[in-house]
């Protein structure tokens, strides 16, 4: 029995379609304008995150960089699995992007996969949105929503800032994951700085996992 058996069938159908598109772009089988490229995580990375979220029993995810929703769907499947014995909480995934064309594609994918009710897309520039979220959190810390998984996959030069903005809203024991640590080459300088930064930051423990494009997995210790 392979791992696909454990993925919701409607979600898996959309993931398979998007995965084929991403592979064609990745291996330059088709030509796509840079602004329309999915720039998605690899399928094995998606399965890895899906298993991690199921292992930590994640109930809330914050994603910085939606693109067309490929990674978001892997997260959505895990959260549906984790809440199957409970009343599902709407908008348990918040995802951020400023590319309106990709957001439109993501909405269609979420609708087709049957998960649009658990995903909230925040449209706009990530730094401003995260700054507002953090301010709202600090003003209502006792009752504020916290996340147990954060995925950073937006503009790489701001990855450290995104880490610092999201860490206070992450539960102790929660994970921040960042993509493109080892590939593509254009991302490596910024993401090497990011990896070195988080590995030397107090109150977290971090490791580079050489799967897909390379993932930095950071757990909040205290």
MDTraj code that builds the backbone (N, CA, C; nanometers):
import mdtraj as md
import numpy as np

residues = "UNK UNK UNK UNK UNK UNK UNK UNK UNK UNK UNK UNK UNK UNK UNK UNK UNK UNK UNK UNK UNK UNK UNK UNK UNK UNK UNK UNK UNK UNK UNK UNK UNK UNK UNK UNK UNK UNK UNK UNK UNK UNK UNK UNK UNK UNK UNK UNK UNK UNK UNK UNK UNK UNK UNK UNK UNK UNK UNK UNK UNK UNK UNK UNK UNK UNK UNK UNK UNK UNK UNK UNK UNK UNK UNK UNK UNK UNK UNK UNK UNK UNK UNK UNK UNK UNK UNK UNK UNK UNK UNK UNK UNK UNK UNK UNK UNK UNK UNK UNK UNK UNK UNK UNK UNK UNK UNK UNK UNK UNK UNK UNK UNK UNK UNK UNK UNK UNK UNK UNK UNK UNK UNK UNK UNK UNK UNK UNK UNK UNK UNK UNK UNK UNK UNK UNK UNK UNK UNK UNK UNK UNK UNK UNK UNK UNK UNK UNK UNK UNK UNK UNK UNK UNK UNK UNK UNK UNK UNK UNK UNK UNK UNK UNK UNK UNK UNK UNK UNK UNK UNK UNK UNK UNK UNK UNK UNK UNK UNK UNK UNK UNK UNK UNK UNK UNK UNK UNK UNK UNK UNK UNK UNK UNK UNK UNK UNK UNK UNK UNK UNK UNK UNK UNK UNK UNK UNK UNK UNK UNK UNK UNK UNK UNK UNK UNK UNK UNK UNK UNK UNK UNK".split()
xyz = np.array([
    [0.0853, -0.1201, 0.0000],
    [0.0000, 0.0000, 0.0000],
    [0.0880, 0.1239, 0.0000],
    [0.0681, 0.2143, -0.0960],
    [0.1534, 0.3327, -0.0990],
    [0.0877, 0.4472, -0.0236],
    [0.1677, 0.5519, 0.0011],
    [0.1224, 0.6631, 0.0838],
    [0.0050, 0.7390, 0.0245],
    [-0.0135, 0.7307, -0.1089],
    [-0.1226, 0.8043, -0.1718],
    [-0.2582, 0.7592, -0.1215],
    [-0.2663, 0.6362, -0.0730],
    [-0.3919, 0.5819, -0.0215],
    [-0.4457, 0.6668, 0.0927],
    [-0.3567, 0.7310, 0.1648],
    [-0.3953, 0.8058, 0.2837],
    [-0.4263, 0.9526, 0.2541],
    [-0.4188, 0.9938, 0.1287],
    [-0.4528, 1.1300, 0.0892],
    [-0.5972, 1.1323, 0.0399],
    [-0.6744, 1.2318, 0.0845],
    [-0.8111, 1.2479, 0.0387],
    [-0.8157, 1.2432, -0.1143],
    [-0.9077, 1.1672, -0.1712],
    [-0.9075, 1.1403, -0.3156],
    [-0.9296, 1.2670, -0.3975],
    [-1.0189, 1.3567, -0.3520],
    [-1.0428, 1.4800, -0.4280],
    [-0.9181, 1.5680, -0.4261],
    [-0.8529, 1.5743, -0.3108],
    [-0.7297, 1.6523, -0.3013],
    [-0.6210, 1.5890, -0.3877],
    [-0.6103, 1.4561, -0.3824],
    [-0.5061, 1.3876, -0.4586],
    [-0.5216, 1.4105, -0.6087],
    [-0.6449, 1.4124, -0.6579],
    [-0.6674, 1.4356, -0.8005],
    [-0.6136, 1.5720, -0.8432],
    [-0.6375, 1.6737, -0.7607],
    [-0.5880, 1.8082, -0.7936],
    [-0.4362, 1.8141, -0.7774],
    [-0.3836, 1.7529, -0.6717],
    [-0.2386, 1.7496, -0.6524],
    [-0.1684, 1.6838, -0.7706],
    [-0.2254, 1.5754, -0.8208],
    [-0.1636, 1.5041, -0.9331],
    [-0.1578, 1.5932, -1.0562],
    [-0.2673, 1.6632, -1.0827],
    [-0.2720, 1.7531, -1.1987],
    [-0.1709, 1.8664, -1.1846],
    [-0.1664, 1.9271, -1.0665],
    [-0.0731, 2.0377, -1.0432],
    [0.0708, 1.9886, -1.0446],
    [0.0938, 1.8693, -0.9904],
    [0.2282, 1.8139, -0.9888],
    [0.2827, 1.7918, -1.1285],
    [0.1972, 1.7452, -1.2194],
    [0.2389, 1.7259, -1.3583],
    [0.2753, 1.8593, -1.4218],
    [0.1942, 1.9605, -1.3955],
    [0.2228, 2.0934, -1.4488],
    [0.3553, 2.1460, -1.3946],
    [0.3772, 2.1304, -1.2642],
    [0.4999, 2.1794, -1.2013],
    [0.6228, 2.1091, -1.2586],
    [0.6122, 1.9785, -1.2817],
    [0.7249, 1.9034, -1.3378],
    [0.7561, 1.9499, -1.4799],
    [0.6535, 1.9775, -1.5586],
    [0.6758, 2.0255, -1.6950],
    [0.7470, 2.1603, -1.6932],
    [0.7098, 2.2454, -1.5979],
    [0.7775, 2.3744, -1.5852],
    [0.9206, 2.3551, -1.5357],
    [0.9372, 2.2690, -1.4355],
    [1.0677, 2.2492, -1.3725],
    [1.1697, 2.1957, -1.4723],
    [1.1259, 2.1050, -1.5596],
    [1.2173, 2.0429, -1.6562],
    [1.2088, 2.1089, -1.7938],
    [1.1430, 2.2270, -1.7986],
    [1.1349, 2.3098, -1.9189],
    [1.0766, 2.2345, -2.0375],
    [0.9796, 2.1471, -2.0077],
    [0.9066, 2.0774, -2.1139],
    [0.8088, 2.1737, -2.1801],
    [0.7593, 2.2684, -2.1003],
    [0.6731, 2.3738, -2.1530],
    [0.7325, 2.5088, -2.1139],
    [0.7030, 2.6101, -2.1957],
    [0.7516, 2.7444, -2.1665],
    [0.6396, 2.8252, -2.1002],
    [0.6693, 2.8803, -1.9832],
    [0.5710, 2.9570, -1.9077],
    [0.6343, 3.0908, -1.8687],
    [0.5638, 3.2023, -1.8854],
    [0.6189, 3.3311, -1.8418],
    [0.6544, 3.3256, -1.6930],
    [0.7646, 3.3889, -1.6532],
    [0.8101, 3.3803, -1.5136],
    [0.7016, 3.4151, -1.4120],
    [0.6169, 3.5135, -1.4426],
    [0.5154, 3.5556, -1.3462],
    [0.4033, 3.4531, -1.3310],
    [0.3946, 3.3570, -1.4247],
    [0.2891, 3.2555, -1.4192],
    [0.3394, 3.1201, -1.3710],
    [0.4697, 3.1064, -1.3507],
    [0.5245, 2.9771, -1.3088],
    [0.4776, 2.9411, -1.1688],
    [0.4508, 2.8125, -1.1477],
    [0.4034, 2.7667, -1.0171],
    [0.5102, 2.7802, -0.9094],
    [0.6364, 2.7464, -0.9475],
    [0.7463, 2.7484, -0.8501],
    [0.7091, 2.6676, -0.7264],
    [0.6541, 2.5491, -0.7493],
    [0.5980, 2.4679, -0.6414],
    [0.7041, 2.3814, -0.5748],
    [0.6738, 2.3380, -0.4538],
    [0.7551, 2.2356, -0.3885],
    [0.7434, 2.1063, -0.4687],
    [0.8361, 2.0153, -0.4473],
    [0.8300, 1.8862, -0.5147],
    [0.7286, 1.7956, -0.4451],
    [0.6853, 1.6915, -0.5156],
    [0.5845, 1.6012, -0.4599],
    [0.6344, 1.5304, -0.3343],
    [0.7629, 1.4908, -0.3324],
    [0.8133, 1.4234, -0.2126],
    [0.8196, 1.5198, -0.0946],
    [0.8454, 1.6478, -0.1223],
    [0.8414, 1.7480, -0.0159],
    [0.6992, 1.7638, 0.0369],
    [0.6024, 1.7649, -0.0534],
    [0.4633, 1.7740, -0.0119],
    [0.4231, 1.6588, 0.0776],
    [0.4615, 1.5374, 0.0389],
    [0.4299, 1.4204, 0.1219],
    [0.5015, 1.4286, 0.2562],
    [0.6243, 1.4767, 0.2555],
    [0.7006, 1.4939, 0.3799],
    [0.6279, 1.5879, 0.4754],
    [0.5862, 1.7036, 0.4248],
    [0.5141, 1.7985, 0.5101],
    [0.3803, 1.7407, 0.5557],
    [0.3136, 1.6691, 0.4674],
    [0.1861, 1.6080, 0.5026],
    [0.2020, 1.5135, 0.6221],
    [0.3092, 1.4350, 0.6201],
    [0.3366, 1.3422, 0.7304],
    [0.3744, 1.4180, 0.8564],
    [0.4569, 1.5234, 0.8426],
    [0.4961, 1.6032, 0.9594],
    [0.3733, 1.6646, 1.0257],
    [0.2837, 1.7214, 0.9464],
    [0.1653, 1.7853, 1.0029],
    [0.0740, 1.6840, 1.0705],
    [0.0650, 1.5657, 1.0138],
    [-0.0134, 1.4606, 1.0791],
    [0.0533, 1.4154, 1.2082],
    [0.1863, 1.4094, 1.2089],
    [0.2597, 1.3648, 1.3285],
    [0.2439, 1.4627, 1.4437],
    [0.2460, 1.5934, 1.4141],
    [0.2338, 1.6929, 1.5215],
    [0.0878, 1.7306, 1.5473],
    [-0.0029, 1.6625, 1.4745],
    [-0.1474, 1.6874, 1.4910],
    [-0.1821, 1.8350, 1.4709],
    [-0.1275, 1.8909, 1.3662],
    [-0.1474, 2.0329, 1.3370],
    [-0.2946, 2.0648, 1.3158],
    [-0.3367, 2.1785, 1.3716],
    [-0.4732, 2.2267, 1.3537],
    [-0.4760, 2.3665, 1.2918],
    [-0.3582, 2.4278, 1.2743],
    [-0.3543, 2.5644, 1.2211],
    [-0.2235, 2.5870, 1.1465],
    [-0.2342, 2.6417, 1.0255],
    [-0.1181, 2.6612, 0.9384],
    [-0.1192, 2.8043, 0.8848],
    [-0.0005, 2.8634, 0.8799],
    [0.0207, 2.9930, 0.8153],
    [0.1215, 2.9722, 0.7035],
    [0.0839, 3.0104, 0.5826],
    [0.1711, 2.9933, 0.4663],
    [0.1994, 3.1295, 0.4044],
    [0.3273, 3.1584, 0.3818],
    [0.3677, 3.2831, 0.3180],
    [0.4150, 3.2485, 0.1773],
    [0.3270, 3.2713, 0.0800],
    [0.3556, 3.2358, -0.0588],
    [0.2628, 3.1258, -0.1070],
    [0.1444, 3.1617, -0.1548],
    [0.0437, 3.0635, -0.1959],
    [0.0748, 3.0023, -0.3306],
    [0.1171, 3.0851, -0.4264],
    [0.1269, 3.0475, -0.5672],
    [-0.0088, 2.9920, -0.6118],
    [-0.0118, 2.8746, -0.6724],
    [-0.1387, 2.8190, -0.7191],
    [-0.1991, 2.7196, -0.6199],
    [-0.1406, 2.7115, -0.5015],
    [-0.2017, 2.6325, -0.3950],
    [-0.1558, 2.4887, -0.3827],
    [-0.0482, 2.4515, -0.4505],
    [-0.0023, 2.3119, -0.4453],
    [0.0377, 2.2710, -0.3042],
    [0.1281, 2.3470, -0.2426],
    [0.1692, 2.3128, -0.1057],
    [0.0514, 2.3253, -0.0094],
    [-0.0345, 2.4248, -0.0315],
    [-0.1497, 2.4461, 0.0555],
    [-0.2385, 2.3221, 0.0600],
    [-0.2531, 2.2551, -0.0521],
    [-0.3377, 2.1359, -0.0581],
    [-0.2785, 2.0202, 0.0223],
    [-0.1465, 2.0067, 0.0216],
    [-0.0843, 1.9051, 0.1062],
    [-0.1148, 1.9337, 0.2536],
    [-0.1102, 2.0629, 0.2906],
    [-0.1403, 2.1010, 0.4288],
    [-0.2875, 2.0759, 0.4603],
    [-0.3741, 2.1098, 0.3661],
    [-0.5183, 2.0945, 0.3882],
    [-0.5557, 1.9486, 0.4135],
    [-0.4957, 1.8579, 0.3375],
    [-0.5249, 1.7160, 0.3596],
    [-0.4887, 1.6738, 0.5012],
    [-0.3724, 1.7183, 0.5484],
    [-0.3286, 1.6812, 0.6832],
    [-0.4238, 1.7367, 0.7893],
    [-0.4656, 1.8624, 0.7730],
    [-0.5543, 1.9221, 0.8722],
    [-0.6913, 1.8555, 0.8722],
    [-0.7398, 1.8153, 0.7549],
    [-0.8659, 1.7417, 0.7485],
    [-0.8533, 1.6082, 0.8207],
    [-0.7402, 1.5429, 0.8021],
    [-0.7147, 1.4167, 0.8726],
    [-0.7111, 1.4387, 1.0235],
    [-0.6447, 1.5449, 1.0665],
    [-0.6262, 1.5697, 1.2096],
    [-0.7548, 1.6105, 1.2792],
    [-0.8502, 1.6616, 1.2045],
    [-0.9745, 1.7091, 1.2660],
    [-1.0936, 1.6210, 1.2305],
    [-1.0683, 1.5007, 1.1846],
    [-1.1772, 1.4174, 1.1352],
    [-1.2755, 1.3774, 1.2449],
    [-1.2309, 1.3784, 1.3696],
    [-1.3195, 1.3413, 1.4795],
    [-1.3758, 1.4620, 1.5524],
    [-1.3563, 1.5804, 1.4942],
    [-1.4018, 1.7032, 1.5573],
    [-1.4786, 1.7864, 1.4561],
    [-1.5514, 1.8839, 1.5050],
    [-1.6141, 1.9794, 1.4148],
    [-1.5037, 2.0605, 1.3487],
    [-1.5026, 2.0620, 1.2170],
    [-1.3949, 2.1299, 1.1462],
    [-1.4004, 2.2796, 1.1687],
    [-1.2849, 2.3374, 1.1993],
    [-1.2758, 2.4816, 1.2175],
    [-1.2511, 2.5457, 1.0820],
    [-1.3385, 2.6371, 1.0426],
    [-1.3193, 2.7033, 0.9148],
    [-1.1965, 2.7937, 0.9189],
    [-1.1347, 2.8094, 0.8017],
    [-1.0176, 2.8952, 0.7856],
    [-0.9041, 2.8534, 0.8793],
    [-0.8769, 2.7237, 0.8859],
    [-0.7670, 2.6749, 0.9688],
    [-0.6325, 2.6903, 0.8994],
    [-0.6337, 2.7287, 0.7709],
    [-0.5121, 2.7621, 0.6974],
    [-0.5233, 2.9063, 0.6493],
    [-0.4243, 2.9880, 0.6821],
    [-0.4139, 3.1230, 0.6269],
    [-0.2948, 3.1237, 0.5325],
    [-0.3158, 3.1679, 0.4097],
    [-0.2090, 3.1710, 0.3113],
    [-0.2058, 3.3077, 0.2448],
    [-0.0858, 3.3566, 0.2159],
    [-0.0645, 3.4948, 0.1718],
    [0.0029, 3.4978, 0.0351],
    [-0.0487, 3.5834, -0.0548],
    [0.0186, 3.6037, -0.1838],
    [-0.0269, 3.7373, -0.2416],
    [0.0559, 3.7932, -0.3311],
    [0.0214, 3.9210, -0.3926],
    [0.0032, 3.9103, -0.5440],
    [0.0102, 3.7882, -0.5986],
    [-0.0085, 3.7665, -0.7416],
    [-0.1548, 3.7298, -0.7651],
    [-0.2329, 3.8257, -0.8150],
    [-0.3770, 3.8060, -0.8264],
    [-0.4130, 3.6945, -0.9237],
    [-0.3333, 3.6782, -1.0290],
    [-0.3585, 3.5715, -1.1250],
    [-0.3408, 3.4343, -1.0594],
    [-0.2346, 3.4189, -0.9818],
    [-0.2118, 3.2916, -0.9137],
    [-0.3157, 3.2676, -0.8052],
    [-0.3567, 3.3739, -0.7368],
    [-0.4605, 3.3596, -0.6342],
    [-0.5896, 3.3068, -0.6965],
    [-0.6241, 3.3590, -0.8146],
    [-0.7441, 3.3116, -0.8834],
    [-0.7315, 3.1629, -0.9161],
    [-0.6135, 3.1225, -0.9623],
    [-0.5909, 2.9796, -0.9918],
    [-0.5975, 2.8967, -0.8649],
    [-0.5425, 2.9488, -0.7561],
    [-0.5449, 2.8763, -0.6289],
    [-0.6886, 2.8566, -0.5808],
    [-0.7700, 2.9604, -0.5920],
    [-0.9102, 2.9493, -0.5484],
    [-0.9815, 2.8383, -0.6251],
    [-0.9576, 2.8308, -0.7568],
    [-1.0197, 2.7245, -0.8366],
    [-0.9720, 2.5876, -0.7897],
    [-0.8428, 2.5762, -0.7597],
    [-0.7884, 2.4482, -0.7146],
    [-0.8465, 2.4081, -0.5789],
    [-0.8603, 2.5042, -0.4891],
    [-0.9171, 2.4742, -0.3573],
    [-1.0635, 2.4321, -0.3696],
    [-1.1358, 2.4989, -0.4587],
    [-1.2760, 2.4646, -0.4802],
    [-1.2877, 2.3240, -0.5370],
    [-1.2055, 2.2938, -0.6371],
    [-1.2093, 2.1609, -0.6991],
    [-1.1732, 2.0516, -0.5998],
    [-1.0802, 2.0820, -0.5082],
    [-1.0361, 1.9835, -0.4089],
    [-1.1320, 1.9740, -0.2900],
    [-1.2302, 2.0637, -0.2832],
    [-1.3277, 2.0588, -0.1753],
    [-1.2779, 2.1105, -0.0425],
    [-1.1802, 2.2035, -0.0449],
    [-1.1214, 2.2510, 0.0814],
    [-1.1278, 2.4032, 0.0961],
    [-1.2036, 2.4714, 0.0112],
    [-1.2025, 2.6173, 0.0156],
    [-1.2532, 2.6710, 0.1484],
    [-1.3356, 2.5923, 0.2202],
    [-1.3918, 2.6408, 0.3467],
    [-1.2891, 2.6461, 0.4586],
    [-1.1771, 2.5742, 0.4450],
    [-1.0784, 2.5746, 0.5540],
    [-0.9572, 2.6626, 0.5223],
    [-0.9607, 2.7304, 0.4065],
    [-0.8462, 2.8118, 0.3634],
    [-0.8884, 2.9571, 0.3469],
    [-0.8120, 3.0470, 0.4065],
    [-0.8320, 3.1904, 0.3879],
    [-0.7106, 3.2472, 0.3152],
    [-0.7343, 3.3097, 0.2008],
    [-0.6266, 3.3718, 0.1248],
    [-0.6234, 3.5211, 0.1569],
    [-0.5091, 3.5688, 0.2034],
    [-0.4906, 3.7113, 0.2279],
    [-0.4125, 3.7684, 0.1100],
    [-0.4741, 3.8613, 0.0390],
    [-0.4143, 3.9175, -0.0811],
    [-0.3334, 4.0417, -0.0459],
    [-0.2070, 4.0443, -0.0883],
    [-0.1253, 4.1623, -0.0655],
    [0.0186, 4.1287, -0.0336],
    [0.0933, 4.2316, -0.0011],
    [0.2364, 4.2194, 0.0276],
    [0.2560, 4.1551, 0.1641],
    [0.3376, 4.0502, 0.1676],
    [0.3476, 3.9651, 0.2865],
    [0.3971, 4.0400, 0.4089],
    [0.4964, 4.1257, 0.3931],
    [0.5547, 4.1931, 0.5096],
    [0.4495, 4.2782, 0.5811],
    [0.3702, 4.3512, 0.5038],
    [0.2671, 4.4341, 0.5638],
    [0.1588, 4.3522, 0.6310],
    [0.1164, 4.2440, 0.5663],
    [0.0129, 4.1585, 0.6244],
    [0.0615, 4.0927, 0.7533],
    [0.1844, 4.0415, 0.7512],
    [0.2382, 3.9759, 0.8704],
    [0.2592, 4.0754, 0.9840],
    [0.3019, 4.1965, 0.9500],
    [0.3213, 4.2996, 1.0531],
    [0.1886, 4.3313, 1.1216],
    [0.0815, 4.3411, 1.0441],
    [-0.0501, 4.3669, 1.1016],
    [-0.0968, 4.2489, 1.1858],
    [-0.0755, 4.1276, 1.1357],
    [-0.1136, 4.0091, 1.2120],
    [-0.0409, 4.0050, 1.3463],
    [0.0885, 4.0379, 1.3452],
    [0.1661, 4.0355, 1.4682],
    [0.1177, 4.1439, 1.5652],
    [0.0888, 4.2608, 1.5137],
    [0.0385, 4.3695, 1.5991],
    [-0.0948, 4.3301, 1.6629],
    [-0.1846, 4.2710, 1.5826],
    [-0.3130, 4.2256, 1.6354],
    [-0.2925, 4.1179, 1.7418],
    [-0.1959, 4.0293, 1.7168],
    [-0.1646, 3.9244, 1.8137],
    [-0.1151, 3.9852, 1.9449],
    [-0.0229, 4.0798, 1.9359],
    [0.0338, 4.1414, 2.0561],
    [-0.0700, 4.2205, 2.1346],
    [-0.1695, 4.2774, 2.0641],
    [-0.2743, 4.3542, 2.1313],
    [-0.3794, 4.2659, 2.1977],
    [-0.3801, 4.1378, 2.1606],
    [-0.4804, 4.0458, 2.2150],
    [-0.4173, 3.9100, 2.2422],
    [-0.2977, 3.9139, 2.3013],
    [-0.2158, 3.7937, 2.3135],
    [-0.2869, 3.6806, 2.3875],
    [-0.3614, 3.7139, 2.4915],
    [-0.4253, 3.6100, 2.5718],
    [-0.5237, 3.5266, 2.4900],
    [-0.5981, 3.5925, 2.3997],
    [-0.7008, 3.5226, 2.3225],
    [-0.6655, 3.5104, 2.1742],
    [-0.5434, 3.5483, 2.1395],
    [-0.5060, 3.5513, 1.9980],
    [-0.4863, 3.4112, 1.9423],
    [-0.5088, 3.4004, 1.8142],
    [-0.4861, 3.2744, 1.7448],
    [-0.3365, 3.2506, 1.7280],
    [-0.2936, 3.1263, 1.7503],
    [-0.1545, 3.0892, 1.7279],
    [-0.1500, 2.9743, 1.6274],
    [-0.0352, 2.9595, 1.5650],
    [-0.0177, 2.8571, 1.4627],
    [0.0767, 2.7490, 1.5139],
    [0.0589, 2.6280, 1.4626],
    [0.1544, 2.5229, 1.4980],
    [0.2402, 2.4816, 1.3784],
    [0.2176, 2.5438, 1.2615],
    [0.3056, 2.5210, 1.1474],
    [0.3047, 2.6448, 1.0598],
    [0.4228, 2.6897, 1.0210],
    [0.4388, 2.8051, 0.9314],
    [0.5279, 2.7622, 0.8152],
    [0.4875, 2.7972, 0.6939],
    [0.5676, 2.7655, 0.5763],
    [0.6051, 2.8937, 0.5050],
    [0.7358, 2.9148, 0.4879],
    [0.7882, 3.0350, 0.4218],
    [0.8350, 2.9987, 0.2812],
    [0.7645, 3.0515, 0.1812],
    [0.8004, 3.0208, 0.0424],
    [0.7673, 3.1398, -0.0465],
    [0.8115, 3.2578, -0.0018],
    [0.7882, 3.3802, -0.0791],
    [0.9232, 3.4385, -0.1195],
    [0.9332, 3.5708, -0.1312],
    [1.0586, 3.6348, -0.1714],
    [1.1688, 3.6036, -0.0703],
    [1.2776, 3.5512, -0.1198],
    [1.3806, 3.4933, -0.0330],
    [1.4605, 3.5997, 0.0430],
    [1.4725, 3.7194, -0.0141],
    [1.5512, 3.8230, 0.0532],
    [1.4866, 3.8692, 0.1835],
    [1.3567, 3.8405, 0.1999],
    [1.2870, 3.8796, 0.3220],
    [1.2572, 3.7628, 0.4138],
    [1.3187, 3.6477, 0.3885],
    [1.2871, 3.5274, 0.4654],
    [1.3150, 3.5448, 0.6148],
    [1.4256, 3.6098, 0.6492],
    [1.4580, 3.6300, 0.7908],
    [1.3530, 3.7192, 0.8572],
    [1.3108, 3.8237, 0.7878],
    [1.2062, 3.9105, 0.8424],
    [1.0769, 3.8323, 0.8629],
    [1.0412, 3.7493, 0.7662],
    [0.9188, 3.6700, 0.7803],
    [0.9301, 3.5744, 0.8991],
    [1.0480, 3.5183, 0.9173],
    [1.0698, 3.4304, 1.0326],
    [1.0444, 3.5050, 1.1632],
    [1.1016, 3.6236, 1.1762],
    [1.0875, 3.6997, 1.2997],
    [0.9437, 3.7477, 1.3219],
    [0.8726, 3.7761, 1.2138],
    [0.7344, 3.8201, 1.2264],
    [0.6409, 3.7057, 1.2653],
    [0.6721, 3.5852, 1.2217],
    [0.5827, 3.4727, 1.2477],
    [0.6175, 3.3960, 1.3752],
    [0.7436, 3.3987, 1.4170],
    [0.7847, 3.3194, 1.5341],
    [0.7014, 3.3496, 1.6590],
    [0.6715, 3.4773, 1.6920],
    [0.5910, 3.5025, 1.8112],
    [0.4515, 3.4410, 1.8039],
    [0.3999, 3.4198, 1.6828],
    [0.2655, 3.3638, 1.6666],
    [0.2667, 3.2123, 1.6543],
    [0.3844, 3.1519, 1.6724],
    [0.4001, 3.0069, 1.6638],
    [0.3964, 2.9463, 1.8037],
    [0.3205, 2.8391, 1.8183],
    [0.3138, 2.7715, 1.9469],
    [0.4485, 2.7092, 1.9817],
    [0.4785, 2.6978, 2.1098],
    [0.5959, 2.6210, 2.1522],
    [0.5762, 2.4768, 2.1054],
    [0.6779, 2.4213, 2.0420],
    [0.6657, 2.2898, 1.9809],
    [0.6224, 2.2958, 1.8363],
    [0.5876, 2.4160, 1.7891],
    [0.5491, 2.4335, 1.6495],
    [0.6707, 2.4434, 1.5585],
    [0.6452, 2.4364, 1.4286],
    [0.7520, 2.4296, 1.3285],
    [0.7377, 2.5413, 1.2267],
    [0.8514, 2.6041, 1.1941],
    [0.8607, 2.6927, 1.0784],
    [0.9466, 2.6226, 0.9744],
    [0.8930, 2.6026, 0.8553],
    [0.9673, 2.5406, 0.7462],
    [0.9900, 2.6445, 0.6366],
    [1.1074, 2.6405, 0.5766],
    [1.1404, 2.7335, 0.4682],
    [1.1928, 2.6553, 0.3488],
    [1.1466, 2.6914, 0.2299],
    [1.1812, 2.6201, 0.1068],
    [1.3022, 2.6835, 0.0389],
    [1.3606, 2.6075, -0.0558],
    [1.4684, 2.6546, -0.1450],
    [1.5999, 2.6815, -0.0729],
    [1.6330, 2.5971, 0.0219],
    [1.7605, 2.6123, 0.0926],
    [1.8786, 2.5726, 0.0038],
    [1.8602, 2.4719, -0.0815],
    [1.9719, 2.4226, -0.1625],
    [1.9485, 2.4350, -0.3128],
    [1.8286, 2.4732, -0.3546],
    [1.7972, 2.4820, -0.4978],
    [1.6731, 2.5673, -0.5160],
    [1.6628, 2.6456, -0.6251],
    [1.7609, 2.6676, -0.7319],
    [1.8745, 2.7591, -0.6864],
    [1.9767, 2.7640, -0.7682],
    [2.0999, 2.8338, -0.7315],
    [2.0769, 2.9810, -0.6995],
    [1.9814, 3.0433, -0.7697],
    [1.9575, 3.1859, -0.7479],
    [1.9081, 3.2150, -0.6061],
    [1.8468, 3.1156, -0.5420],
    [1.7938, 3.1343, -0.4065],
    [1.8961, 3.1046, -0.2973],
    [2.0018, 3.0334, -0.3316],
    [2.0935, 2.9800, -0.2300],
    [2.1590, 3.0877, -0.1437],
    [2.2106, 3.1994, -0.1986],
    [2.2739, 3.2988, -0.1104],
    [2.1810, 3.3501, -0.0001],
    [2.0589, 3.3887, -0.0372],
    [1.9646, 3.4398, 0.0628],
    [1.9234, 3.3312, 0.1613],
    [1.9007, 3.2104, 0.1102],
    [1.8517, 3.1046, 0.1993],
    [1.9633, 3.0446, 0.2845],
    [2.0880, 3.0562, 0.2389],
    [2.2002, 3.0170, 0.3249],
    [2.2103, 3.1123, 0.4431],
    [2.1936, 3.2424, 0.4170],
    [2.1900, 3.3403, 0.5261],
    [2.0768, 3.3083, 0.6226],
    [1.9620, 3.2732, 0.5664],
    [1.8466, 3.2394, 0.6498],
    [1.8777, 3.1178, 0.7379],
    [1.9298, 3.0121, 0.6774],
    [1.9577, 2.8896, 0.7524],
    [2.0598, 2.9145, 0.8625],
    [2.1649, 2.9896, 0.8315],
    [2.2654, 3.0215, 0.9333],
    [2.2051, 3.1049, 1.0461],
    [2.1155, 3.1959, 1.0088],
    [2.0520, 3.2826, 1.1084],
    [1.9687, 3.2009, 1.2073],
    [1.8809, 3.1154, 1.1543],
    [1.7911, 3.0420, 1.2447],
    [1.8668, 2.9377, 1.3256],
    [1.9749, 2.8829, 1.2694],
    [2.0530, 2.7839, 1.3440],
    [2.1245, 2.8465, 1.4636],
    [2.1451, 2.9771, 1.4586],
    [2.2148, 3.0461, 1.5674],
    [2.1216, 3.1294, 1.6542],
    [1.9924, 3.1168, 1.6302],
    [1.8972, 3.1942, 1.7077],
    [1.8589, 3.1177, 1.8340],
    [1.8515, 3.1856, 1.9495],
    [1.8113, 3.1168, 2.0723],
    [1.6647, 3.0740, 2.0674],
    [1.6319, 2.9754, 2.1478],
    [1.4945, 2.9289, 2.1685],
    [1.4365, 2.8488, 2.0528],
    [1.5189, 2.8188, 1.9521],
    [1.4749, 2.7317, 1.8436],
    [1.5846, 2.6296, 1.8141],
    [1.5448, 2.5202, 1.7507],
    [1.6398, 2.4197, 1.7028],
    [1.6087, 2.3950, 1.5565],
    [1.7130, 2.3903, 1.4713],
    [1.6892, 2.3892, 1.3270],
    [1.7806, 2.2907, 1.2559],
    [1.7286, 2.2337, 1.1472],
    [1.8068, 2.1398, 1.0675],
    [1.7685, 2.1559, 0.9209],
    [1.8668, 2.1431, 0.8317],
    [1.8412, 2.1438, 0.6884],
    [1.8117, 2.0013, 0.6434],
    [1.6971, 1.9836, 0.5788],
    [1.6572, 1.8514, 0.5288],
    [1.6729, 1.8513, 0.3772],
    [1.7613, 1.7666, 0.3225],
    [1.7897, 1.7682, 0.1786],
    [1.6848, 1.6926, 0.0983],
    [1.5624, 1.7409, 0.1036],
    [1.4543, 1.6824, 0.0251],
    [1.4043, 1.7892, -0.0714],
    [1.3724, 1.7504, -0.1930],
    [1.3236, 1.8470, -0.2904],
    [1.4236, 1.9583, -0.3137],
    [1.3788, 2.0826, -0.2928],
    [1.4651, 2.1989, -0.3097],
    [1.5421, 2.2344, -0.1837],
    [1.5308, 2.1497, -0.0815],
    [1.5970, 2.1753, 0.0458],
    [1.5051, 2.2507, 0.1391],
    [1.4801, 2.1940, 0.2568],
    [1.3895, 2.2557, 0.3533],
    [1.4614, 2.2789, 0.4855],
    [1.4463, 2.3993, 0.5381],
    [1.4976, 2.4284, 0.6726],
    [1.3813, 2.4085, 0.7692],
    [1.3973, 2.3137, 0.8601],
    [1.2918, 2.2776, 0.9549],
    [1.3343, 2.3280, 1.0937],
    [1.2564, 2.4195, 1.1476],
    [1.2915, 2.4868, 1.2729],
    [1.1795, 2.4696, 1.3732],
    [1.2108, 2.4149, 1.4895],
    [1.1118, 2.3951, 1.5946],
    [1.1310, 2.4985, 1.7031],
    [1.0227, 2.5523, 1.7534],
    [1.0259, 2.6495, 1.8616],
    [1.0348, 2.5744, 1.9936],
    [1.1468, 2.5900, 2.0622],
    [1.1728, 2.5157, 2.1855],
    [1.1089, 2.5846, 2.3061],
    [1.1168, 2.7165, 2.3109],
    [1.0601, 2.7895, 2.4257],
    [1.0245, 2.9304, 2.3820],
])
top = md.Topology()
chain = top.add_chain()
for i, resn in enumerate(residues, 1):
    res = top.add_residue(resn, chain, resSeq=i)
    for name in ("N", "CA", "C"):
        top.add_atom(name, md.element.get_by_symbol(name[0]), res)
traj = md.Trajectory(xyz[None], top)
